[in-house]
Amino acid sequence: MIDSAILGSNHMYLQGRQFVDPEGILSTIPAVSQVMIGFVCGKIIIDIKDNDRRMLNLFLIGTTLLFAGYLLSYACPLNKRLWSPSFVLLTCGIAALSLALLLYIIDVKQNKKWFSFFEAFGANPLVIYVFSCIAGGLLVHWHIHTTVFNNLLNPLFGNYFGSFMYGVFFLLFNGLLGYVLLKRKIYIKL
């Protein structure tokens, strides 16, 4: 309603008989807030050298955000499609706590072997992102997505878990590109 009043229907998507904008004006503010919270967490990791202080700060931020998101959900329900403030606080809290846990496992305990898979994604993230967008579009355009889902994944795993498994296989497919680039020591940056 706000989007159509400000932007007009010419700048929105037609979904059925209704004009919608999934990246609307009101959802942009919480999305930008989420980016800023991520920036603060990244700044903590870069600026604070002591792992115990890093983890403590991330734990405190994560716990505070999680609790605030939970409390706010009573007044403003959790809603991913609207990117509600309670959704942003809750997911940022979970992310900060997860980051603190990963810092503990990888940096403090030096247990890196279980996480080396993710190095392939971190070495060339932009290449993998662009590749996944192009590959995803081509799989849908050539109806490979539908064929694989209907003839293989849905019969094996059912409708919902089959859809999840398609995402897992697509992630692994993209990770394969990252792995090949990593092993050949090819790093593409802007």
Stockholm file with secondary structure:
# STOCKHOLM 1.0

chainA/1-190         MIDSAILGSNHMYLQGRQFVDPEGILSTIPAVSQVMIGFVCGKIIIDIKDNDRRMLNLFLIGTTLLFAGYLLSYACPLNKRLWSPSFVLLTCGIAALSLALLLYIIDVKQNKKWFSFFEAFGANPLVIYVFSCIAGGLLVHWHIHTTVFNNLLNPLFGNYFGSFMYGVFFLLFNGLLGYVLLKRKIYIKL
#=GR chainA/1-190 SS CHHHHHHCGGGSEEETTEEECTTCHHHHHHHHHHHHHHHHHHHHHHHCCCHHHHHHHHHHHHHHHHHHHHHHTTTSCCCTTTTCHHHHHHHHHHHHHHHHHHIIIIIISCCCGGGGGGHHHHHSHHHHHHHHHHHHHHHHHTTHHHHHIIIIIHHHHCHHHHHHHHHHHHHHHHHHHHHHHHHTTCCCCC
#=GC SS_cons         CHHHHHHCGGGSEEETTEEECTTCHHHHHHHHHHHHHHHHHHHHHHHCCCHHHHHHHHHHHHHHHHHHHHHHTTTSCCCTTTTCHHHHHHHHHHHHHHHHHHIIIIIISCCCGGGGGGHHHHHSHHHHHHHHHHHHHHHHHTTHHHHHIIIIIHHHHCHHHHHHHHHHHHHHHHHHHHHHHHHTTCCCCC
//
